[in-house]
Amino acid sequence: MSYTDGPLQVIPQVSAQLGYDDNIFATETNEVSSTKFILSPSVQLKAEKGLNEYSVNYQITDATYQDSSADNYTDHELSGRAYFDFNIRNRLELLAGYLKTHEDRGSGLNQGSNATANEVPVEYNVKSMQATYEFGGKEAKGRIKLVAGVQDREYDNFRAQTESKDRQTVKTSATFYYRVMPKTSLLFEVRNEDIDYDLTSVTLDSSERKYLLGAEWDATAKTSGTLKFGYSEKDFDSASRTDDDGLSWELAMRWSPKSYSVVDIATAKEAEETDGIGNYIDTTTFDIQWTHAWNDLLRTRIYYGLSESDYVSSDRKDDQTSYGLGVDYDMKRWLNFGMDYVYSERDSNQADLDYEKNTLYLTVQGSL
């Protein structure tokens, strides 16, 4: 349901989850379990003027642990979007966002035997802006997309530990698309990412560049996706850090053998910033999910995920695996029930970092 006043549309929603986690700190021994209640109301304001679109979104997520109240959290997310369709050849999208969130104890800066070193979760905020400009008609033989964005991350508590992780990231990219069939385009993309840490004593400042070839397709009613494959470089400002390069890829594909049955596949190889070990984390991920609609009201989901993390310049290597089952039931157009079970584990070559956990959630989601 929504409320409309002239060109303005107001769309409120709310989600409530009741769950159980048998290892909330993701530890190998002395696991702590807890039930968990998450309430997440949101509101979206939308407006359209001709082909132009404007929206503002706000969401608050409040979580309560029955058996570990120190891990309760309240996250906030505010975002805005403006889309301008100037003419058939020129389009511009502007995005801005503010996220105030946290790291669950047992993740991020505190893992394994250090999971509860801090008495509450680490909190941080992220401010971001991005502009995307496209030149060329959507059906033209060639078109260009230019992207520029900045993201500022700042930690809010435990500053003796977290101050060294404050950083600003500036991203730019240029992509050229060449249409070879009505719904298939080849592409060439160049990206640059400059990562600057606030403290001058931190030696992790770096630049990342990627050169990617690939394709974007929506060839039939059964398949669509984007594939990018190429070469990446990571160069550190400090001579004490070793520069690196290697292969990089991204795949996001959807296969729909039937209109009511969809398989989503995604895989990527990319560099992530370290939480304190090594120069950076060389991460490879693979995810697959099958969603099947048994009728207009009932859907099921089966998920499998795998990631391999190599902490470059250190000995640490992690393998993480997860799989899950889910079911959704649309009782009303505005009311949905869901249930999800997820098993996840980490296998590390470092002591105290292995873990296994099971989570079960019941979700009720509705529009007010």
Number of C-alpha atoms within 10 A of each C-alpha: 11 13 12 12 8 7 9 14 16 16 17 19 17 18 18 20 19 17 19 19 19 16 20 23 25 27 24 18 14 10 14 14 19 18 18 21 19 20 18 18 19 18 19 18 18 18 18 14 9 8 10 15 15 17 18 18 17 18 19 16 18 16 19 19 20 15 12 15 13 13 19 17 19 16 17 16 17 18 18 18 17 17 18 17 15 11 11 12 14 14 18 18 18 17 17 18 18 18 18 19 20 18 16 22 24 21 17 14 19 20 20 20 17 16 21 16 12 12 11 19 24 23 19 18 18 18 17 18 17 18 18 18 16 20 18 17 15 13 12 14 14 17 19 17 17 18 17 18 18 18 18 19 19 19 21 16 14 14 12 7 12 17 17 20 21 20 19 19 18 18 18 18 18 17 17 19 21 17 20 12 11 12 13 19 21 19 21 18 20 18 18 18 19 18 21 20 20 17 14 10 8 14 17 25 20 18 19 18 19 22 18 21 17 18 19 21 18 16 14 11 11 13 16 18 18 19 20 20 20 17 15 22 18 20 18 20 16 13 9 9 16 13 15 14 13 13 14 19 19 19 18 17 19 19 18 18 12 12 11 13 15 19 19 18 18 18 18 18 21 17 19 13 15 17 18 13 15 17 21 21 22 18 18 19 18 16 18 18 19 18 18 19 18 11 9 9 13 16 18 18 17 18 17 18 18 18 18 20 21 18 23 18 13 12 11 16 17 17 18 18 18 18 17 18 17 18 18 19 18 16 11 10 10 12 15 18 19 18 18 18 17 18 15 18 18 21 16 17 13 12 10 15 20 20 19 19 20 17 19 20 20 18 18 17 19 18 17 14
